[in-house]
Amino acid sequence: MELLAAVLVLSVGMAAVVVAFAVQSRAYLRADTKATMEANLRLGMNMVTESLRNAKYGVPTANLSSWITWFSGFNSNPTITTNGSNPAVISVASATSQPVATLTAHVDAAATTLFVSSSSLLNTSALSLLLIGDSENARVTGVNSTQLTIDTNPLVAGNQGLARAYPAGTPVYRVDVITFQVASGTSQLTRDDHQGGGAQAAVEGITNLQALTVTAGTQYDITLTARSPQLDAMTAQYLTNSLRSKVTLAN
């Protein structure tokens, strides 16, 4: 009888240990799932806000559609398309952070020909808008090895020349347009550089992107919503969370 009582007590104790272990295990899995979701949120927010913050750097301030011809409808920078509770689409133009080439020879004011160290990252379409020496924009209208033909005013017929002279060694940057959106039917934040590769998955688990204009061309409220990559071990439901950031353009 005493042995039976001891076995019963031991069984109850073991059951309690098993239950406690199961609860602790599910709690650990929930914390891991939540951490992954929040890391995705932060990564996605950093991508969008950093691009927004640097919008306008090195980009023409007027007649954008005449300069940026490879992206239809790019009339303001940033260009934001909203549709109620559906995900917004954010497109931003800015100059590259590093030069894509340097001038290998001095050029005079009014010149329409540049000699550069490399033209491998330039062409006459999506890789055509230049920022020369942090001061002047030009479009590439012709490429012949390391010789570029440029136009500094697309509103005037023919190739227009530089406003000033530049020495050899002057850095040449390229202006790109990047579009962020949540892919339809997926939980992915995508990024499209508009250079022929199409939209590419940038961050997993992002289900919504909202943008509110606080001051047009200056300040925006961005909200990202994410869903956990797997069901929550505690509730058997997906976890969701949102992250909001107010972005002021630096330029």
C-alpha positions as CSV (number, residue, x, y, z in Angstrom):
1,M,0.0,0.0,0.0
2,E,2.8,2.4,0.9
3,L,4.6,1.6,-2.4
4,L,1.4,2.3,-4.3
5,A,1.0,5.7,-2.6
6,A,4.7,6.5,-3.3
7,V,4.2,5.6,-7.0
8,L,1.1,7.8,-7.2
9,V,2.9,10.8,-5.6
10,L,5.8,10.3,-8.0
11,S,3.4,10.2,-11.0
12,V,1.7,13.4,-10.0
13,G,5.1,15.0,-9.5
14,M,6.3,13.9,-12.9
15,A,3.2,15.0,-14.6
16,A,3.7,18.5,-13.1
17,V,7.3,18.5,-14.3
18,V,6.2,17.5,-17.8
19,V,3.5,20.2,-17.9
20,A,5.9,22.9,-16.7
21,F,8.5,21.8,-19.3
22,A,5.9,22.0,-22.1
23,V,4.8,25.5,-21.0
24,Q,8.4,26.6,-20.8
25,S,9.2,25.1,-24.2
26,R,6.2,26.9,-25.8
27,A,7.2,30.2,-24.1
28,Y,10.7,29.8,-25.5
29,L,9.3,29.1,-29.0
30,R,7.0,32.1,-28.8
31,A,9.9,34.4,-27.8
32,D,12.0,33.1,-30.7
33,T,9.1,33.6,-33.1
34,K,8.4,37.1,-31.8
35,A,12.1,38.0,-32.0
36,T,12.3,36.9,-35.7
37,M,9.2,39.0,-36.6
38,E,10.5,42.1,-34.8
39,A,13.9,41.7,-36.5
40,N,12.2,41.6,-39.9
41,L,10.2,44.7,-39.0
42,R,13.3,46.7,-38.0
43,L,15.2,45.6,-41.1
44,G,12.3,46.6,-43.4
45,M,11.8,49.9,-41.7
46,N,15.5,50.7,-41.9
47,M,15.5,50.0,-45.7
48,V,12.5,52.2,-46.4
49,T,13.4,55.1,-44.0
50,E,17.0,55.3,-45.1
51,S,16.0,55.5,-48.7
52,L,13.4,58.1,-47.9
53,R,15.7,60.2,-45.8
54,N,18.2,60.4,-48.6
55,A,15.6,61.2,-51.3
56,K,16.5,64.2,-53.5
57,Y,20.2,64.0,-52.9
58,G,21.8,64.7,-56.3
59,V,18.4,64.6,-58.1
60,P,17.0,67.4,-60.3
61,T,14.4,69.5,-58.5
62,A,12.2,70.2,-61.5
63,N,10.8,68.4,-64.6
64,L,11.6,65.0,-63.1
65,S,9.7,63.1,-65.8
66,S,12.0,64.6,-68.4
67,W,15.1,63.5,-66.5
68,I,13.9,60.1,-65.2
69,T,12.5,58.7,-68.4
70,W,12.8,55.0,-67.6
71,F,10.2,55.2,-64.8
72,S,6.8,56.2,-66.0
73,G,4.9,58.7,-63.9
74,F,7.8,59.8,-61.6
75,N,6.7,63.4,-61.2
76,S,7.7,64.0,-57.5
77,N,10.4,62.7,-55.2
78,P,9.4,60.6,-53.4
79,T,6.4,59.3,-55.4
80,I,4.0,57.6,-53.0
81,T,0.9,55.7,-54.1
82,T,-1.7,54.9,-51.4
83,N,-4.9,52.9,-51.6
84,G,-6.7,52.9,-48.3
85,S,-5.7,50.0,-46.1
86,N,-4.0,48.3,-49.0
87,P,-0.1,48.5,-49.0
88,A,1.4,51.7,-50.3
89,V,4.0,51.9,-53.0
90,I,7.0,54.2,-52.3
91,S,9.5,55.2,-55.0
92,V,12.5,57.3,-54.2
93,A,15.3,58.8,-56.4
94,S,18.7,59.6,-55.0
95,A,22.3,59.6,-56.1
96,T,24.5,56.6,-55.4
97,S,26.6,56.9,-52.2
98,Q,29.8,56.0,-54.1
99,P,31.0,57.3,-57.5
100,V,30.3,55.0,-60.5
101,A,33.2,56.7,-62.4
102,T,35.6,59.6,-62.3
103,L,36.6,62.1,-65.0
104,T,39.9,61.1,-66.6
105,A,40.4,64.4,-68.4
106,H,39.6,68.1,-67.7
107,V,36.3,69.3,-69.3
108,D,35.5,72.9,-70.2
109,A,32.2,74.6,-69.6
110,A,29.7,73.9,-72.4
111,A,31.3,70.5,-73.1
112,T,28.9,67.7,-74.1
113,T,31.6,65.0,-74.0
114,L,33.1,63.4,-70.9
115,F,36.0,60.9,-70.7
116,V,35.5,58.6,-67.6
117,S,37.4,55.9,-65.9
118,S,34.7,53.3,-66.7
119,S,31.3,53.2,-68.3
120,S,30.4,49.7,-67.1
121,L,27.7,51.1,-64.7
122,L,26.2,53.5,-67.2
123,N,24.0,53.4,-70.2
124,T,21.5,55.6,-72.1
125,S,18.4,54.2,-70.3
126,A,18.0,53.3,-66.6
127,L,21.6,54.0,-65.8
128,S,21.8,57.4,-67.6
129,L,21.2,60.1,-65.1
130,L,24.5,61.5,-63.6
131,L,25.5,63.8,-60.8
132,I,28.8,65.4,-61.7
133,G,31.0,66.6,-58.8
134,D,28.1,67.0,-56.4
135,S,26.8,70.0,-58.4
136,E,25.4,69.3,-61.8
137,N,23.1,66.8,-63.4
138,A,23.4,65.4,-66.9
139,R,21.9,62.6,-68.9
140,V,24.0,60.1,-70.9
141,T,22.8,60.2,-74.5
142,G,25.7,58.2,-75.9
143,V,28.3,55.7,-74.7
144,N,31.5,54.8,-76.7
145,S,33.8,52.8,-74.5
146,T,34.9,55.4,-71.8
147,Q,33.6,58.4,-73.7
148,L,30.2,59.7,-72.8
149,T,28.0,62.1,-74.7
150,I,25.8,64.1,-72.3
151,D,22.9,66.5,-72.2
152,T,22.4,68.9,-69.3
153,N,18.9,70.1,-70.3
154,P,16.4,67.6,-71.6
155,L,13.8,70.3,-72.2
156,V,15.9,71.8,-75.0
157,A,16.5,70.1,-78.3
158,G,20.0,68.7,-78.9
159,N,22.7,68.0,-76.3
160,Q,23.3,71.0,-74.0
161,G,26.7,71.4,-72.4
162,L,28.0,71.7,-68.9
163,A,27.4,74.9,-66.8
164,R,31.0,74.9,-65.6
165,A,34.4,73.3,-66.1
166,Y,35.5,70.2,-64.1
167,P,39.0,68.9,-63.5
168,A,40.2,65.4,-64.0
169,G,39.4,63.2,-61.0
170,T,36.0,64.7,-60.5
171,P,33.7,62.0,-59.1
172,V,30.6,61.0,-61.2
173,Y,27.6,59.6,-59.4
174,R,24.5,58.0,-60.8
175,V,20.9,58.8,-59.9
176,D,18.8,55.7,-59.3
177,V,15.1,55.1,-58.5
178,I,14.1,52.5,-55.9
179,T,10.6,51.2,-55.3
180,F,9.4,49.5,-52.1
181,Q,6.1,47.7,-51.9
182,V,4.5,44.6,-50.4
183,A,4.2,41.9,-53.1
184,S,0.6,41.0,-53.8
185,G,-0.5,37.7,-52.3
186,T,2.7,37.4,-50.3
187,S,4.3,38.5,-47.0
188,Q,7.3,40.1,-48.6
189,L,8.6,43.6,-48.7
190,T,10.1,43.9,-52.2
191,R,12.7,46.3,-53.7
192,D,12.9,47.2,-57.4
193,D,15.9,49.1,-58.7
194,H,14.3,49.5,-62.1
195,Q,17.5,48.2,-63.8
196,G,15.9,45.2,-65.5
197,G,15.8,42.7,-62.7
198,G,12.3,43.4,-61.5
199,A,11.1,43.5,-57.9
200,Q,13.2,41.3,-55.6
201,A,12.3,40.0,-52.2
202,A,14.0,42.3,-49.6
203,V,12.4,41.3,-46.2
204,E,10.2,38.3,-45.4
205,G,7.2,38.5,-43.2
206,I,6.0,42.0,-44.0
207,T,2.3,42.2,-44.7
208,N,1.6,45.9,-45.0
209,L,3.3,49.2,-45.8
210,Q,1.5,52.5,-45.0
211,A,2.7,56.0,-45.8
212,L,1.1,59.2,-44.5
213,T,2.3,62.5,-45.9
214,V,2.9,65.0,-43.0
215,T,4.5,67.7,-45.2
216,A,4.8,66.9,-48.9
217,G,8.4,66.6,-50.0
218,T,9.7,67.0,-46.4
219,Q,8.2,64.6,-43.8
220,Y,6.4,61.3,-43.8
221,D,4.9,58.8,-41.4
222,I,5.8,55.2,-42.3
223,T,4.1,52.1,-40.7
224,L,5.2,48.6,-41.4
225,T,3.2,45.5,-40.3
226,A,4.7,42.1,-40.0
227,R,3.4,38.6,-39.4
228,S,5.4,35.8,-37.6
229,P,7.0,33.2,-39.9
230,Q,5.2,30.4,-38.1
231,L,2.2,29.8,-35.8
232,D,2.6,30.9,-32.2
233,A,3.3,27.9,-30.0
234,M,1.0,29.2,-27.3
235,T,-2.1,30.2,-29.3
236,A,-1.6,28.3,-32.6
237,Q,-2.2,31.7,-34.3
238,Y,0.2,33.9,-36.2
239,L,1.6,36.8,-34.3
240,T,1.5,40.3,-35.8
241,N,3.1,43.6,-34.9
242,S,3.6,47.1,-36.4
243,L,6.4,49.6,-36.3
244,R,5.9,53.3,-37.0
245,S,8.6,55.9,-37.9
246,K,8.5,59.6,-38.8
247,V,11.0,60.4,-41.5
248,T,12.3,63.8,-42.3
249,L,14.1,64.1,-45.7
250,A,17.7,65.2,-45.3
251,N,17.9,67.2,-48.6
